[in-house]
């Protein structure tokens, strides 16, 4: 394992609050794997024996609905961890995981974390913090779905990719538009309409790039409750 991979893992919620010696012991059991886009990390119903940290690229979690559609539960990128809660209770994965892009992922046996939890209370706190963060993110997503328009949800997604707080910014869309639509609870055709609406707010889509004229203005649009009332509650997903 290379030092930069260790550094990325140490920034994750899972390990950022762990004592140095505990983190080092946990990481000594970890392995790093590379996946090509579309490659499966685990399937729905597989025994949950590992926790994952994304080192590079994007990974999606999803379920197949009874009508055969794919419901995207989450999309994770560098420094994000997933699979903690289910792996630590020796359950089965309630979702499937797939590489949304070519990616590099660290896989940590849950037994390594459980052993450290018994001797280091700080590791228990780190696990609770990580689980709470995932729960908080789900609550925020539900709020977006209920209170914001499709255009606002797309704008929030674009803002999450920005590296600047104000002024112009160009971001690269990290994965295909079908997955973006699934990530924010929309149909692909609704995503296209949302992109069109965002033109009035300074957003131009060029292939896999989004050019934002003014980040601060776009953020104001996402916080405009009247926009959510106008489009969100009456628009289909």
C-alpha positions as CSV (number, residue, x, y, z in Angstrom):
1,X,0.0,0.0,0.0
2,X,1.3,3.4,-1.0
3,X,1.5,6.4,1.3
4,X,-0.9,8.5,-0.6
5,X,-3.5,5.7,-0.4
6,X,-3.0,5.6,3.4
7,X,-3.4,9.4,3.5
8,X,-6.7,9.3,1.6
9,X,-8.0,6.5,3.9
10,X,-7.1,8.5,7.0
11,X,-9.3,11.4,5.8
12,X,-12.4,9.2,5.7
13,X,-15.0,9.4,8.4
14,X,-14.2,5.8,9.3
15,X,-10.6,6.4,10.2
16,X,-10.1,10.2,10.7
17,X,-10.9,10.0,14.4
18,X,-9.0,6.8,15.1
19,X,-5.9,6.8,17.2
20,X,-2.8,6.4,15.1
21,X,-1.9,3.0,16.3
22,X,-5.4,1.7,15.8
23,X,-5.6,3.1,12.3
24,X,-2.3,1.6,11.5
25,X,-3.3,-1.8,12.7
26,X,-6.6,-1.6,10.8
27,X,-4.9,-0.5,7.6
28,X,-2.3,-3.4,7.8
29,X,-5.2,-5.7,7.1
30,X,-6.6,-3.7,4.2
31,X,-6.1,-4.5,0.5
32,X,-6.4,-2.1,-2.4
33,X,-8.2,-3.2,-5.6
34,X,-8.7,-1.6,-9.0
35,X,-12.0,-2.0,-10.8
36,X,-13.0,-1.1,-14.3
37,X,-16.2,0.8,-15.0
38,X,-19.2,-1.6,-14.6
39,X,-17.3,-4.1,-12.6
40,X,-19.2,-5.4,-9.5
41,X,-17.7,-5.0,-6.0
42,X,-20.5,-7.0,-4.3
43,X,-24.1,-8.1,-5.1
44,X,-27.3,-7.6,-3.2
45,X,-27.5,-10.4,-0.6
46,X,-23.8,-11.2,-0.5
47,X,-22.3,-11.8,3.0
48,X,-21.1,-8.5,4.3
49,X,-17.5,-9.0,5.5
50,X,-15.8,-5.8,4.5
51,X,-15.9,-2.0,4.7
52,X,-14.8,0.0,1.7
53,X,-13.0,3.3,1.2
54,X,-12.9,4.9,-2.3
55,X,-9.4,6.0,-3.1
56,X,-10.0,7.2,-6.7
57,X,-13.0,7.3,-9.1
58,X,-16.6,6.7,-8.3
59,X,-18.6,3.8,-6.9
60,X,-22.4,3.5,-6.9
61,X,-24.7,1.6,-4.6
62,X,-28.0,0.5,-6.1
63,X,-31.0,-1.9,-6.0
64,X,-33.1,-3.3,-8.8
65,X,-36.7,-2.6,-8.2
66,X,-39.5,-5.1,-8.8
67,X,-40.2,-3.6,-12.2
68,X,-36.6,-4.0,-13.2
69,X,-35.5,-0.4,-12.9
70,X,-32.2,0.5,-11.2
71,X,-32.6,2.7,-8.1
72,X,-29.3,4.4,-7.2
73,X,-28.9,4.6,-3.4
74,X,-25.6,6.4,-3.2
75,X,-22.6,7.4,-5.2
76,X,-19.2,7.7,-3.5
77,X,-15.8,9.2,-4.4
78,X,-12.4,9.7,-3.0
79,X,-12.2,9.5,0.8
80,X,-15.8,8.2,1.2
81,X,-16.4,5.0,3.1
82,X,-19.4,2.7,2.9
83,X,-20.6,-0.7,4.2
84,X,-19.8,0.0,7.8
85,X,-23.1,-0.7,9.6
86,X,-24.0,-3.9,7.8
87,X,-20.5,-5.4,7.8
88,X,-20.1,-4.9,11.5
89,X,-23.2,-6.9,12.3
90,X,-22.2,-9.8,10.0
91,X,-25.3,-9.3,7.9
92,X,-25.8,-9.3,4.1
93,X,-25.5,-6.3,1.8
94,X,-28.9,-4.8,1.2
95,X,-27.7,-3.2,-2.0
96,X,-25.3,-4.0,-4.8
97,X,-22.1,-2.0,-5.5
98,X,-20.6,-1.3,-8.9
99,X,-17.8,0.8,-10.3
100,X,-19.4,3.9,-11.8
101,X,-16.0,4.8,-13.4
102,X,-12.6,3.1,-13.4
103,X,-11.8,3.3,-9.7
104,X,-9.5,2.2,-6.9
105,X,-11.0,1.0,-3.7
106,X,-9.6,0.0,-0.3
107,X,-11.2,-3.1,1.2
108,X,-11.0,-3.6,5.0
109,X,-12.1,-6.8,6.7
110,X,-14.7,-6.0,9.3
111,X,-12.9,-8.4,11.7
112,X,-10.0,-5.9,11.8
113,X,-12.3,-3.1,12.8
114,X,-14.2,-5.2,15.4
115,X,-11.0,-6.2,17.1
116,X,-9.9,-2.6,17.4
117,X,-13.3,-1.6,18.8
118,X,-12.8,-4.0,21.7
119,X,-9.6,-2.3,22.7
120,X,-10.0,1.3,21.5
121,X,-13.3,3.1,22.4
122,X,-12.2,5.8,20.0
123,X,-12.8,3.4,17.2
124,X,-16.4,2.9,18.3
125,X,-16.9,6.7,18.3
126,X,-15.5,6.8,14.8
127,X,-17.9,4.2,13.6
128,X,-20.8,6.0,15.2
129,X,-19.7,9.2,13.5
130,X,-19.5,7.5,10.1
131,X,-22.9,5.9,10.5
132,X,-24.5,9.2,11.6
133,X,-23.0,11.0,8.6
134,X,-24.5,8.5,6.2
135,X,-27.9,8.9,8.0
136,X,-27.6,12.7,7.8
137,X,-26.9,12.4,4.1
138,X,-30.0,10.3,3.5
139,X,-32.2,12.8,5.4
140,X,-30.7,15.6,3.3
141,X,-31.5,13.7,0.1
142,X,-35.1,13.1,1.2
143,X,-35.5,16.8,2.0
144,X,-34.2,17.6,-1.5
145,X,-36.6,15.2,-3.1
146,X,-39.6,16.7,-1.2
147,X,-38.8,20.4,-1.1
148,X,-36.7,21.2,-4.2
149,X,-37.4,21.2,-7.9
150,X,-35.6,19.0,-10.3
151,X,-33.5,22.0,-11.5
152,X,-32.6,22.8,-8.0
153,X,-31.5,19.3,-7.3
154,X,-29.3,19.3,-10.4
155,X,-27.9,22.6,-9.4
156,X,-27.0,21.2,-5.9
157,X,-25.3,18.3,-7.5
158,X,-23.2,20.6,-9.7
159,X,-22.3,22.8,-6.7
160,X,-21.1,19.7,-4.8
161,X,-18.5,19.3,-7.6
162,X,-17.3,22.9,-7.5
163,X,-13.9,23.8,-6.0
164,X,-14.7,27.6,-5.7
165,X,-17.2,29.5,-3.7
166,X,-18.0,32.3,-6.1
167,X,-17.4,33.5,-9.7
168,X,-17.2,31.3,-12.8
169,X,-16.4,27.6,-12.5
170,X,-16.2,24.6,-14.9
171,X,-16.8,21.2,-13.4
172,X,-16.5,17.8,-15.0
173,X,-19.5,15.5,-14.8
174,X,-18.0,12.4,-13.2
175,X,-20.3,9.8,-14.7
176,X,-23.0,9.4,-17.4
177,X,-26.2,11.4,-17.3
178,X,-28.4,8.3,-16.6
179,X,-26.5,7.7,-13.4
180,X,-26.7,11.4,-12.5
181,X,-30.4,11.3,-12.9
182,X,-30.7,8.2,-10.7
183,X,-28.5,9.8,-8.1
184,X,-30.8,12.7,-7.6
185,X,-34.1,10.9,-8.0
186,X,-35.0,11.9,-11.6
187,X,-35.7,10.3,-14.9
188,X,-33.2,10.9,-17.7
189,X,-35.7,13.0,-19.7
190,X,-36.4,15.1,-16.6
191,X,-32.7,15.7,-16.2
192,X,-32.5,17.1,-19.7
193,X,-35.3,19.5,-18.9
194,X,-33.6,20.5,-15.7
195,X,-30.4,21.3,-17.6
196,X,-32.4,23.4,-20.0
197,X,-34.0,25.4,-17.1
198,X,-30.5,26.0,-15.6
199,X,-29.4,27.9,-18.7
200,X,-31.4,30.9,-17.3
201,X,-29.2,30.6,-14.2
202,X,-25.9,30.6,-16.0
203,X,-25.3,26.9,-16.5
204,X,-24.1,25.6,-19.9
205,X,-23.6,21.9,-20.5
206,X,-21.0,20.9,-23.0
207,X,-20.6,17.1,-23.4
208,X,-19.3,16.0,-19.9
209,X,-18.6,19.5,-18.6
210,X,-20.8,22.1,-16.9
211,X,-19.8,25.7,-17.2
212,X,-21.2,27.8,-14.3
213,X,-21.2,31.6,-14.9
214,X,-21.5,32.4,-11.2
215,X,-21.4,29.8,-8.4
216,X,-22.9,32.2,-5.8
217,X,-25.9,33.0,-8.0
218,X,-26.5,29.3,-8.6
219,X,-26.3,28.6,-4.9
220,X,-28.9,31.3,-4.3
221,X,-31.2,29.6,-6.8
222,X,-30.9,26.3,-4.9
223,X,-32.0,28.1,-1.7
224,X,-35.0,29.9,-3.4
225,X,-38.1,28.3,-1.8
226,X,-40.4,29.7,-4.5
227,X,-38.5,27.8,-7.2
228,X,-39.1,24.6,-5.3
229,X,-42.8,25.4,-5.0
230,X,-43.1,26.3,-8.7
231,X,-41.4,23.2,-10.2
232,X,-40.7,20.6,-7.5
233,X,-44.0,19.7,-6.0
234,X,-45.9,19.6,-9.3
235,X,-43.1,18.1,-11.5
236,X,-42.8,14.4,-12.0
237,X,-39.4,12.8,-11.0
